[in-house]
């Protein structure tokens, strides 16, 4: 297994709420992390802020394209409205790599209503657009950024990890667990539709029951044999 120090993770949208939280956790866990941003200056500012909370971290910033080019694993944490434009911008840079798609299809003003794209899910559309040379993995679709900004080392949330390549899924599960969460192999990229739909359901639950950061837990008993 390749050591964390030898894996470079680019967080595209790393100045945002979800991206900055994941970047901080991965930097603290020992990964080399690059904050990707449309503005190199904004990315550098975010990297400095994160470095203050993760002393000794190997952390830097770059434009989205440069970050994707330099990384082994690229994590996309951008809003749905910017998703396609970022894919077009970084398409060449992510070839041959694992791309983790954390974007959910939230369409204002009805973000608490499930509105999946015509392809079935954002992650599936991403895989189709980028092609077979990119191993797209869906993850972090049901995780509230506010929970990740906690100082707790471990967070009582589960993450469904979907993708067509089992080895790529396993690499992402390692990222999930390095961020203090529990990751689950959840099947092919088509299955991302379930977690993307759940994102809107969780928002509805937050609103209806005055919750903060509702998330997912998988329960059950392991069977012998």
N, C-alpha and C positions, 0 to 999 in steps of 0.2 A: 504494500500500500504506500502511495506517495505521501510524504509528510505534509502537514498543513503549511509549513514554511515554504514548501516548494510549489504550492498552488496559489495562483494569482486570481482573485475574484474581482471582476469589475461590476459595480453596482450602478447601472444606468438609471438615472433619476435619483441618484444618491443624496441629493440635497433635500429631497422630500421627506415626509414624515415616516413612511415605511422604509424607504431606502436608507436613510440615515441611521435608523434603529438597527437594521440588519448589518450595516457596515460596521457600526460600533461593536456589535456582538461578535462578528467574525474577526475583526481586528484584535479584540481582546482574547479570542480563542487561538490566535497565532497565525491566521491567514494573512497573506499579502493582499491588501485591499486597495482598489483604485476607485475613487469617487468620480463617476461620470456625470457631466453636466453640460448643458448648452453653453454655459459661460464658464470658462476656465477659472476666472476670478471667484465666481460664486462657489465653484467646486472646491477651490483652495481654502476658502473661508470655512466651508463645512468640514473639510478634512482637519483643519486646525482645531475646530471646536470638538470634533470627535476624539482627536488625539489627546485632548486634555482629560477625557474620561477613560482613555485606554492607554495608560502610560507604557511607553516602549513599543507601541504598535507600529507595524510596517504599513504606513498609510500615506497615500498620495492622491492627487487629483489630476484630471485631464478632461479634455472635451469628450463627448460621448463616443465619437469614432475612435479617437486615440486610446481611450480606456478599453474599448472592445478589442482593438487590435492587440493590446498588450496582455490581455487576460487569457487564462485557460478556461474559466467558466464565466459566462456573462449573465447577470441577473437583471431582468427588466422590471422596474418598479415605477412605471409611469402611469398617469391617468389614461383612461380609455380614449379620451379625445386626442391625445398625443401619440397613441400607440402605433398607428400605421406609419406616421411620419418618421418616428424613431426607427422602426424596422427598415424602412426604405433607406435611411441614412446609414445604418450599420450593417446592412445585408452582406456586403462583401467582407466586412471585418469579422463576422461571426462564423464564416464558413469553416467547417472542420471542428467546431467547438460544441460544448454543451451550452444551450441557452435556457435559462430558467425564466419562465413567464409568470409573473405574479399579478399581472393586470386583471382586473375584474370589469365586466361590462355594466358599469353604473351609468345610467342615462338620466341626467337631471331633467325635470325636478323629481321624477318618480324613482329615486334610487332604491327604494324599498320594494320595488316590483321587479320580478325576474324578466330580463330583456336580453336573451341570448342572441348572438349574431346568427346570420343565416347559415354559416358553416357548422353550427352546432355549439361551438365554444371559441373563445379567443385563442386559446392555446392550439387548437386544431387548425385554425386559420393561420396562425403563426407558422406551424409546421409546414403547411401547404405552401405558404409564400416563400419561406426560406429554403425549402427543398431538403432532400434526403441527406445531404452532406452536413446538415446541422441537426444535432440531437436535442429536440425541444422537450423540456420537462415542465409540467405545470405544478406549481407549489405556492404556498403562502396565501392562497385565495381566501381563506376564512380566518386569517389572523389579524386582529386589530392592532394597528401600529402603536396605540397607546399602551397595550400590554407589553410590547417589545421594549418600550422606553423605560420599563421598570428596572430597578437596580437588582432585582432577583436574578440569581444565576439560572434557575430553572423556572419555567412557566408551565402551568398546568393546562396546556393546550396541545391538540394533535393536529398534524398537517397531512392532508392527502396528497400524495406525490404520484402524478400520472405522466406516462411517456411511453413511446414505442420501444425504447431500448432499455432493458433491465439494468445494464451496467450504469447507464447514465442516471437512471432513477436512484440507484444505490449511492452514487456520488452525491446526488442532491439530498438524499436522506442524511448523509454524513454532514452536509451543510446545515440541514434543519436541526440536527441534534447538537451541533456545535453552537447553534444560536439558543440552545436551552429548551427546545421543543421536542416533541415526539413525532417522528416521521413514519408514514405507512406507505408501502407499495400499494397503489390503488389502481393498477392496470394501465391500459393503453391511453393514448392522448385523448381519445373520444370521451373517456370517463371524466375528463376535466369539466364537462358540462355540469356535472353534479356539484362540484365544489364552487364553480362560478355562480350557479343558481343559488347555492346556500349563502353566498355573500350578501345578496339582497334580503334573503330570509332573516339572516342575523341582524341586519340593519333594522328590519321591521321589528324584531324582538326587542332590540335596544330601545326603540321608540315606544313600543306598546307597553313594555313593562319597566321602563325607566332604568334599564341596565346600562352598564358601561363595559364595552369590550367583550360582548358575547362571543363564544367560540365553540369549537367542536371537540368532543371526547369520544373515542371508540371504546366500547365496553364489551366484555364477553369473557368466556373461559376457554383456555386452550385445551383442545382435545388430545388425548394420547393416541398414538398410532398414525 
